[in-house]
Amino acid sequence: MIKKTTKAIFADGDYAGEYDWEGGIPLTQGETISVTTASGTQINYVMVDKTTALSDSGDAQLVHIEYHFKVA
């Protein structure tokens, strides 16, 4: 069984911080994502780095994906 965790790290802007994205979003390096905050501010970010790590424990495979974003 594959278990996946996804973390999104926004380096700057009004949405700066680390977020756990349950289920994740399939993104590729260089892709732009538009974030609308709770206050209605819209910020465009570009994904600058993506890392994927797999840990196989025999009965389960644990996949951790990390996305890094900067203001576009």
C-alpha positions as CSV (number, residue, x, y, z in Angstrom):
1,M,0.0,0.0,0.0
2,I,1.3,3.4,-0.9
3,K,1.0,6.2,1.6
4,K,1.8,9.7,0.5
5,T,2.4,13.0,2.3
6,T,2.9,16.3,0.5
7,K,4.4,19.5,1.9
8,A,4.3,22.9,0.1
9,I,6.8,25.5,1.2
10,F,6.2,29.1,0.1
11,A,9.4,31.1,0.6
12,D,8.1,34.6,0.4
13,G,5.0,36.8,-0.2
14,D,1.8,37.0,1.8
15,Y,1.4,33.2,1.7
16,A,4.9,32.4,3.1
17,G,5.1,29.3,5.2
18,E,4.9,25.5,5.2
19,Y,1.6,23.7,4.4
20,D,0.6,20.0,4.5
21,W,-1.3,19.2,1.3
22,E,-3.2,16.1,2.0
23,G,-3.5,14.2,-1.2
24,G,-1.2,16.6,-3.0
25,I,-1.4,18.3,-6.4
26,P,0.5,17.1,-9.4
27,L,2.9,19.9,-10.3
28,T,6.1,20.2,-12.3
29,Q,9.1,22.4,-11.8
30,G,8.6,25.8,-13.4
31,E,4.8,25.6,-13.2
32,T,2.9,28.7,-11.9
33,I,0.2,28.4,-9.2
34,S,-2.2,31.3,-8.3
35,V,-3.0,31.4,-4.6
36,T,-6.0,33.4,-3.3
37,T,-5.6,34.1,0.5
38,A,-8.5,34.2,3.0
39,S,-8.3,38.1,2.7
40,G,-8.8,37.9,-1.0
41,T,-5.2,38.7,-2.0
42,Q,-4.1,36.9,-5.1
43,I,-0.4,35.9,-5.5
44,N,1.3,34.0,-8.3
45,Y,4.0,31.6,-7.3
46,V,6.3,29.5,-9.4
47,M,7.4,26.1,-8.3
48,V,11.2,26.2,-8.2
49,D,12.0,22.8,-6.8
50,K,10.3,19.4,-6.2
51,T,11.8,16.5,-4.2
52,T,10.3,13.0,-3.9
53,A,11.5,10.4,-1.4
54,L,10.4,6.8,-1.2
55,S,10.8,4.5,1.9
56,D,9.8,0.9,1.3
57,S,9.0,-1.0,4.5
58,G,7.9,-4.2,2.8
59,D,4.2,-4.0,3.5
60,A,3.9,-0.3,2.7
61,Q,5.7,2.3,0.6
62,L,5.9,5.8,2.1
63,V,6.2,8.6,-0.4
64,H,7.0,12.1,0.7
65,I,6.8,15.0,-1.8
66,E,8.0,18.5,-1.1
67,Y,7.3,21.5,-3.3
68,H,9.2,24.8,-3.0
69,F,7.6,28.0,-4.3
70,K,8.8,31.6,-4.8
71,V,6.7,34.6,-5.9
72,A,6.6,34.8,-9.7
